[in-house]
Amino acid sequence: MKAFPFLVVALLILASCSSIKPAAPDLPLSQLNETELPESKIDIPVSINLQNVLNDYSAKIPLQISGEGKLGPGKYTWQVNRQPFQLNFLGDTMHIADDAGFNINGFIKNPFNGQWKNIGHCNATLNIGLSTNFGISANYGLFKNTHLTQFDLNACNLNIAGLNITPAIKPQAKEVLSRILDTLGNRIDNYNYKQLLQPIWSSLNKPVKIGDIGYININPSAIRVGQLATSGNTLSLVAGITAKPVFSLANPAKNTGSPLPDLLTTDAGGNGFNLHIDIHLDYQPLNQLLNNTIANKEIAVGAKGHLLIKSAEIYGTGNEHLLIKVNFTGRQNGIPYHGLLYFTCLPVYQPETGDLYVENIDFDANTITRLKEGPTVWLLDAGIKKYLHDQLHFNISSQINTLKDKLNQALNQPVNNRLVLSGHIDTIKADGLLPLKDYVLLRVSTVGNLSVSVN
């Protein structure tokens, strides 16, 4: 009869030991390290119609230019009859050629009646050449440097009272033409293209929707102009935007944007594009893949024990460690066990292969303490950790590629009826992983190119 109470106590002890339920891990919160991205350079080709400028050239440099002068007791008049301009563009320079007729008349005054009498006439050919270099000033004004490159007047000798007036006429005609060019230059300086670029700048301050995954805010901060080129009646330039694009899952607050800053007249700088993207990897599909692999799998533990995984779950709490919860049954030395085991590990993402796996897997501190309290220390066998380490391996390249495809699609679309994005994401690099409560936060850096065309 004395053995009966002892047997009851032993059975109670065995029963209490067979159920393993350690406290869930309690880990401190972690921060995802921010990686500073370089500034992005975005090219915006812009075309400016120079027709108004060309019209000014034709209007302000008349088809007929004339003048007169005195020479001794006589006087002379001259007149240039030019043809319509012939234009030739090279780079940012416009060349103008013109063939003109030049005629001179000489006069002597009759001392008796005061009337001027034409005493000579001479016709000549005048070849005129002009060159204009265009540019954009810091306040977006169109400026130019126009100068005479040719003013060849054929010999036309006309004598009045024994004096040759031809040498005096050439500099006078050049001076008249130079004054006309100065007036024209002042008018061209009044052309301002800030009103052309301000709507572009404002549009780039508005978020661009990326399918159903989020929004990109370009956040431009500076604008530059590189080399200008002319063709036909069009002046082409590349406006280089300096920006720090930001990705967000939700539609960001309305950004009124900053006023168009002064133009930096330096090299446009290319069209590199850098962006942080936060990817949410839900636990549910990952756990489904995991349980398809390890549920109801038996692991030998020591010479006489085994552990059967009934189910497993990975999750996070905002710590850098990923947590694994295993629901198991097992037996050691004929004694059955069941309960829960918790493990910690560090998730790793390999962007080259799209593999998500774990490192540094170990039993959680609360689980270790619980297993050491009784005859369950055998469950601390390293084989269990190795098995889970080998099985916790997911390929998420399809999810990343889907994101990449959506991003590339979003980078090739109209922003509005005037602006069209054209870009491509070339590489994706992992910056950090943080297992949160509902998903694994994977932050990646993307590198590619982006340009904006203006219609």
C-alpha positions as CSV (number, residue, x, y, z in Angstrom):
1,M,0.0,0.0,0.0
2,K,2.9,2.3,0.6
3,A,4.0,2.1,-3.0
4,F,0.7,3.4,-4.3
5,P,1.2,7.1,-3.3
6,F,4.8,7.0,-4.7
7,L,3.4,5.7,-8.0
8,V,0.8,8.4,-8.2
9,V,3.5,11.1,-7.5
10,A,5.8,9.6,-10.2
11,L,2.9,9.6,-12.8
12,L,2.1,13.2,-11.9
13,I,5.7,14.2,-12.4
14,L,5.9,12.4,-15.7
15,A,2.6,13.9,-16.9
16,S,3.8,17.4,-16.0
17,C,7.1,16.8,-17.8
18,S,5.5,15.5,-20.9
19,S,3.8,18.8,-21.7
20,I,6.3,21.4,-22.7
21,K,4.9,25.0,-23.0
22,P,7.6,27.6,-22.5
23,A,6.8,31.3,-22.5
24,A,6.8,32.9,-25.9
25,P,10.0,34.9,-26.7
26,D,10.1,38.4,-25.4
27,L,12.7,40.3,-27.5
28,P,13.4,44.1,-27.6
29,L,12.3,46.0,-30.6
30,S,14.9,46.8,-33.3
31,Q,15.3,49.6,-35.8
32,L,15.8,49.0,-39.5
33,N,19.0,50.7,-40.4
34,E,18.6,53.5,-43.0
35,T,20.9,53.4,-46.0
36,E,21.5,56.8,-47.5
37,L,20.9,56.8,-51.2
38,P,22.8,59.1,-53.6
39,E,20.9,61.8,-55.3
40,S,19.2,60.8,-58.5
41,K,19.9,62.5,-61.8
42,I,16.9,62.6,-64.2
43,D,17.1,63.9,-67.7
44,I,14.3,65.9,-69.2
45,P,14.7,66.7,-72.9
46,V,13.0,70.0,-73.7
47,S,12.4,71.5,-77.2
48,I,11.9,75.2,-77.7
49,N,10.4,76.5,-80.9
50,L,12.5,79.4,-82.2
51,Q,10.0,80.5,-84.8
52,N,9.3,83.7,-83.0
53,V,13.0,84.4,-82.7
54,L,13.5,83.8,-86.4
55,N,10.5,86.0,-87.2
56,D,12.2,88.8,-85.2
57,Y,15.4,88.4,-87.2
58,S,13.4,88.8,-90.4
59,A,11.4,91.7,-89.1
60,K,14.1,93.6,-87.3
61,I,16.7,93.2,-90.1
62,P,14.7,94.7,-92.9
63,L,15.0,93.7,-96.5
64,Q,16.2,97.2,-97.4
65,I,18.8,99.1,-95.4
66,S,20.0,102.5,-96.5
67,G,22.2,105.5,-95.4
68,E,23.9,108.6,-96.7
69,G,26.9,110.8,-96.1
70,K,28.9,113.8,-97.2
71,L,32.2,113.8,-98.9
72,G,33.8,117.2,-99.7
73,P,31.3,119.4,-101.7
74,G,29.3,116.3,-102.6
75,K,27.1,113.7,-100.9
76,Y,26.3,110.1,-101.5
77,T,23.5,107.6,-100.7
78,W,23.7,103.9,-100.4
79,Q,21.2,101.1,-100.2
80,V,21.3,97.4,-99.4
81,N,18.6,95.1,-100.8
82,R,19.0,91.8,-99.1
83,Q,17.3,88.4,-99.8
84,P,15.5,86.3,-97.3
85,F,17.9,84.7,-94.8
86,Q,19.4,81.3,-95.4
87,L,19.7,79.5,-92.0
88,N,22.1,76.8,-91.0
89,F,22.3,75.3,-87.5
90,L,25.2,73.6,-85.9
91,G,25.1,72.6,-82.2
92,D,23.9,75.7,-80.3
93,T,24.8,78.0,-83.1
94,M,22.7,79.5,-85.8
95,H,24.5,80.7,-88.9
96,I,22.8,83.2,-91.3
97,A,24.0,83.8,-94.8
98,D,22.6,86.5,-97.1
99,D,23.4,87.8,-100.5
100,A,22.5,91.4,-101.0
101,G,22.6,94.0,-103.7
102,F,24.5,97.2,-102.9
103,N,24.2,100.4,-104.8
104,I,25.7,103.8,-104.4
105,N,24.7,107.1,-105.9
106,G,26.8,110.3,-105.8
107,F,25.5,113.8,-105.9
108,I,27.0,117.3,-106.4
109,K,25.0,120.4,-105.4
110,N,24.4,123.0,-108.1
111,P,25.6,126.3,-106.6
112,F,23.1,128.4,-108.6
113,N,19.8,126.6,-107.8
114,G,20.8,124.5,-104.8
115,Q,19.6,121.3,-106.4
116,W,21.6,118.1,-106.1
117,K,22.6,116.4,-109.3
118,N,23.4,112.7,-109.6
119,I,26.8,112.5,-111.0
120,G,27.4,108.8,-110.6
121,H,26.0,105.4,-109.9
122,C,27.6,102.1,-108.9
123,N,26.2,98.6,-108.2
124,A,28.0,95.9,-106.1
125,T,27.4,92.6,-104.5
126,L,27.4,92.3,-100.7
127,N,27.8,89.0,-98.9
128,I,26.6,89.1,-95.3
129,G,27.2,86.4,-92.7
130,L,25.8,86.3,-89.1
131,S,26.4,83.9,-86.3
132,T,24.3,83.5,-83.2
133,N,25.1,81.3,-80.1
134,F,22.1,80.5,-78.0
135,G,22.0,79.8,-74.3
136,I,19.7,79.8,-71.2
137,S,20.5,82.1,-68.3
138,A,20.0,81.4,-64.6
139,N,16.6,83.1,-64.7
140,Y,15.5,81.1,-67.7
141,G,16.0,83.9,-70.3
142,L,17.1,83.1,-73.8
143,F,20.3,84.9,-74.5
144,K,22.5,85.0,-77.5
145,N,25.7,86.3,-78.9
146,T,25.2,87.5,-82.4
147,H,28.1,88.9,-84.4
148,L,29.0,89.5,-88.0
149,T,31.1,86.8,-89.5
150,Q,31.1,88.2,-93.1
151,F,30.7,91.6,-94.7
152,D,32.3,91.4,-98.1
153,L,31.5,94.3,-100.5
154,N,32.7,94.0,-104.1
155,A,34.7,96.9,-105.5
156,C,32.4,99.8,-106.4
157,N,34.5,102.9,-106.9
158,L,32.6,106.1,-107.1
159,N,34.4,109.4,-107.2
160,I,32.9,112.7,-106.1
161,A,35.0,115.7,-106.7
162,G,38.0,113.5,-107.2
163,L,37.4,111.7,-103.9
164,N,36.7,107.9,-103.7
165,I,33.7,107.4,-101.3
166,T,33.6,103.6,-101.4
167,P,36.0,103.1,-98.4
168,A,33.8,105.3,-96.3
169,I,30.6,103.5,-97.0
170,K,31.6,99.9,-95.9
171,P,32.2,100.8,-92.2
172,Q,29.1,103.0,-92.2
173,A,26.9,100.1,-93.4
174,K,28.5,97.7,-90.9
175,E,27.7,100.2,-88.1
176,V,24.1,100.4,-89.1
177,L,23.8,96.6,-89.3
178,S,25.5,96.3,-85.9
179,R,23.0,98.7,-84.3
180,I,20.2,96.6,-85.7
181,L,21.7,93.4,-84.2
182,D,22.0,95.1,-80.8
183,T,18.3,96.0,-80.8
184,L,17.5,92.4,-81.9
185,G,19.7,91.0,-79.1
186,N,17.9,93.0,-76.5
187,R,14.5,91.7,-77.8
188,I,15.7,88.1,-77.7
189,D,16.9,88.6,-74.1
190,N,13.2,89.2,-73.2
191,Y,12.2,85.6,-74.2
192,N,11.8,83.7,-70.9
193,Y,11.2,80.0,-70.6
194,K,10.4,79.8,-66.9
195,Q,6.8,79.5,-67.7
196,L,7.6,76.5,-69.9
197,L,9.6,74.7,-67.1
198,Q,7.5,75.6,-64.1
199,P,4.6,73.2,-65.0
200,I,7.2,70.4,-65.5
201,W,8.7,71.2,-62.1
202,S,5.3,71.2,-60.4
203,S,4.3,67.9,-62.0
204,L,7.5,66.2,-60.7
205,N,6.4,67.3,-57.2
206,K,3.3,65.1,-57.4
207,P,3.3,61.4,-56.5
208,V,3.3,58.8,-59.3
209,K,1.2,55.7,-58.6
210,I,2.9,52.3,-59.1
211,G,0.1,49.9,-59.8
212,D,-1.3,48.6,-56.6
213,I,1.9,48.6,-54.6
214,G,2.5,52.2,-53.7
215,Y,3.6,55.7,-54.8
216,I,6.9,57.4,-55.9
217,N,7.5,61.0,-55.1
218,I,10.3,62.3,-57.3
219,N,11.2,65.3,-54.9
220,P,13.3,67.4,-57.3
221,S,15.7,69.9,-55.6
222,A,17.7,71.5,-58.4
223,I,17.6,71.8,-62.2
224,R,20.5,72.1,-64.6
225,V,20.9,72.6,-68.3
226,G,23.5,70.8,-70.4
227,Q,24.5,71.3,-74.0
228,L,22.0,73.0,-76.3
229,A,21.5,72.0,-79.9
230,T,19.6,73.6,-82.8
231,S,17.8,72.0,-85.7
232,G,15.4,73.6,-88.1
233,N,13.5,76.1,-86.0
234,T,13.9,74.1,-82.8
235,L,16.3,74.6,-79.9
236,S,16.8,71.4,-77.9
237,L,18.2,71.2,-74.4
238,V,18.4,68.6,-71.6
239,A,17.1,69.8,-68.3
240,G,18.8,67.7,-65.7
241,I,16.8,67.3,-62.5
242,T,18.5,66.5,-59.1
243,A,16.1,64.5,-57.0
244,K,15.8,62.2,-54.0
245,P,12.8,59.9,-54.9
246,V,10.8,58.5,-52.0
247,F,8.7,55.4,-52.1
248,S,5.6,55.0,-49.9
249,L,2.9,52.4,-49.6
250,A,0.1,55.0,-49.0
251,N,-0.7,58.1,-51.1
252,P,1.6,60.7,-49.5
253,A,0.2,64.0,-48.3
254,K,-0.3,66.6,-51.0
255,N,3.0,68.2,-51.9
256,T,2.7,71.7,-53.1
257,G,6.3,71.6,-54.2
258,S,8.8,74.4,-54.2
259,P,9.1,77.2,-56.7
260,L,11.3,76.6,-59.7
261,P,14.8,77.3,-58.5
262,D,17.4,79.3,-60.5
263,L,18.9,77.3,-63.3
264,L,22.4,75.8,-62.9
265,T,24.2,76.1,-66.2
266,T,26.3,73.1,-65.7
267,D,26.4,69.6,-67.3
268,A,23.0,68.0,-67.0
269,G,24.6,65.0,-65.4
270,G,22.9,61.9,-66.8
271,N,19.8,60.0,-65.9
272,G,20.7,57.7,-63.0
273,F,17.8,56.8,-60.7
274,N,18.0,55.5,-57.2
275,L,15.1,54.5,-54.9
276,H,14.4,52.8,-51.6
277,I,11.4,50.4,-51.7
278,D,9.9,48.6,-48.8
279,I,8.6,45.2,-49.7
280,H,6.1,43.4,-47.4
281,L,6.5,39.6,-47.3
282,D,3.4,38.2,-45.7
283,Y,3.9,35.2,-43.3
284,Q,0.9,33.3,-44.5
285,P,2.4,32.1,-47.9
286,L,5.8,31.5,-46.3
287,N,4.2,29.4,-43.5
288,Q,2.2,27.4,-46.1
289,L,5.4,26.6,-47.9
290,L,7.1,25.7,-44.7
291,N,4.4,23.4,-43.5
292,N,4.1,21.7,-46.9
293,T,7.8,20.7,-46.3
294,I,8.1,19.8,-42.6
295,A,4.6,19.1,-41.2
296,N,4.5,15.5,-39.8
297,K,8.2,15.0,-40.4
298,E,10.0,12.9,-37.8
299,I,13.5,13.8,-36.6
300,A,15.7,11.3,-34.7
301,V,17.0,12.7,-31.5
302,G,19.8,10.6,-29.9
303,A,19.7,6.8,-29.9
304,K,16.3,6.3,-28.5
305,G,14.3,9.5,-29.1
306,H,12.5,11.2,-31.8
307,L,10.5,14.3,-32.4
308,L,7.5,14.7,-34.8
309,I,6.8,18.2,-36.1
310,K,3.0,18.6,-36.2
311,S,3.2,22.2,-37.5
312,A,5.5,25.2,-37.6
313,E,5.1,28.9,-37.8
314,I,7.4,31.7,-38.5
315,Y,6.6,35.2,-37.3
316,G,8.1,38.4,-35.9
317,T,7.6,41.0,-33.2
318,G,9.6,43.9,-34.5
319,N,13.0,42.5,-33.5
320,E,15.7,41.7,-36.0
321,H,15.3,38.0,-35.2
322,L,12.8,35.9,-37.0
323,L,10.9,33.6,-34.6
324,I,9.9,30.0,-35.2
325,K,7.2,28.3,-33.2
326,V,7.1,24.5,-33.5
327,N,4.2,22.3,-32.3
328,F,5.6,18.8,-31.7
329,T,5.1,15.4,-30.2
330,G,8.0,13.1,-29.3
331,R,9.2,10.2,-27.3
332,Q,12.4,9.5,-25.3
333,N,13.1,6.3,-23.4
334,G,9.5,5.3,-23.9
335,I,8.1,8.5,-22.3
336,P,5.9,10.6,-24.6
337,Y,6.3,14.3,-24.8
338,H,4.3,17.1,-26.6
339,G,4.2,20.9,-26.6
340,L,5.8,23.9,-28.1
341,L,9.4,24.9,-28.9
342,Y,10.5,28.4,-29.9
343,F,13.6,29.3,-31.9
344,T,15.2,32.5,-33.0
345,C,17.2,33.1,-36.2
346,L,18.4,35.9,-38.4
347,P,16.7,36.2,-41.9
348,V,18.9,36.8,-44.9
349,Y,17.9,37.8,-48.4
350,Q,20.1,37.1,-51.4
351,P,19.0,39.4,-54.3
352,E,21.2,37.6,-56.8
353,T,19.2,34.4,-56.4
354,G,16.0,35.6,-54.8
355,D,16.6,33.3,-51.8
356,L,15.3,34.1,-48.3
357,Y,16.9,31.9,-45.7
358,V,18.0,32.0,-42.0
359,E,21.3,32.0,-40.1
360,N,22.3,31.7,-36.4
361,I,19.2,29.6,-35.5
362,D,19.0,28.7,-31.8
363,F,16.5,27.8,-29.1
364,D,14.9,30.9,-27.6
365,A,16.1,31.7,-24.0
366,N,12.7,30.9,-22.5
367,T,12.6,27.5,-24.2
368,I,16.1,26.7,-23.0
369,T,15.2,27.5,-19.5
370,R,12.0,25.4,-19.6
371,L,13.8,22.4,-21.2
372,K,16.5,22.4,-18.5
373,E,14.0,22.2,-15.7
374,G,13.3,18.5,-16.1
375,P,14.1,15.4,-18.1
376,T,13.5,17.2,-21.4
377,V,17.0,18.5,-21.9
378,W,17.4,15.9,-24.6
379,L,15.2,18.2,-26.8
380,L,18.1,20.7,-27.0
381,D,19.8,18.4,-29.5
382,A,21.5,20.3,-32.2
383,G,20.0,18.1,-34.9
384,I,16.7,19.9,-34.5
385,K,18.2,23.2,-35.2
386,K,20.1,21.9,-38.2
387,Y,16.9,20.4,-39.6
388,L,15.0,23.7,-39.3
389,H,17.9,25.6,-40.7
390,D,18.0,23.5,-43.8
391,Q,14.2,23.7,-44.3
392,L,13.7,27.4,-43.7
393,H,14.7,28.3,-47.3
394,F,12.4,30.2,-49.6
395,N,12.8,31.5,-53.1
396,I,10.9,34.8,-53.4
397,S,12.3,35.8,-56.7
398,S,8.8,35.7,-58.3
399,Q,7.5,38.2,-55.8
400,I,10.5,40.5,-56.3
401,N,10.2,40.2,-60.1
402,T,6.5,41.0,-59.9
403,L,7.5,44.2,-58.0
404,K,10.2,45.0,-60.5
405,D,7.8,44.5,-63.4
406,K,5.2,46.8,-61.8
407,L,7.8,49.4,-61.0
408,N,9.2,49.3,-64.6
409,Q,5.6,49.6,-65.9
410,A,5.0,52.6,-63.7
411,L,8.3,54.2,-64.9
412,N,7.0,54.1,-68.5
413,Q,3.7,56.0,-68.4
414,P,2.3,59.5,-68.8
415,V,2.5,61.7,-65.7
416,N,0.0,64.0,-67.3
417,N,-0.9,65.2,-70.8
418,R,2.5,66.9,-71.2
419,L,5.0,64.6,-69.4
420,V,5.8,61.0,-70.1
421,L,8.1,58.9,-67.9
422,S,10.6,56.6,-69.5
423,G,12.8,54.5,-67.3
424,H,14.0,51.1,-66.2
425,I,15.1,49.5,-62.9
426,D,18.3,47.6,-63.5
427,T,19.4,46.2,-60.2
428,I,17.9,45.6,-56.7
429,K,20.1,45.4,-53.6
430,A,18.9,44.3,-50.2
431,D,19.5,47.0,-47.5
432,G,17.8,45.3,-44.5
433,L,15.3,42.9,-43.1
434,L,13.0,43.4,-40.1
435,P,10.4,40.8,-39.1
436,L,7.4,42.7,-38.0
437,K,4.1,41.4,-36.5
438,D,2.2,40.9,-39.8
439,Y,5.0,40.6,-42.4
440,V,8.8,40.7,-43.0
441,L,9.8,44.1,-44.0
442,L,12.4,43.8,-46.8
443,R,14.0,47.2,-47.7
444,V,15.8,47.2,-51.1
445,S,17.7,49.8,-53.0
446,T,17.1,50.0,-56.7
447,V,19.3,51.5,-59.4
448,G,18.2,52.3,-62.9
449,N,17.6,55.2,-65.2
450,L,14.7,57.6,-65.7
451,S,14.0,60.4,-68.1
452,V,11.0,62.6,-68.6
453,S,9.8,63.6,-72.1
454,V,7.9,66.9,-72.6
455,N,5.2,66.9,-75.2
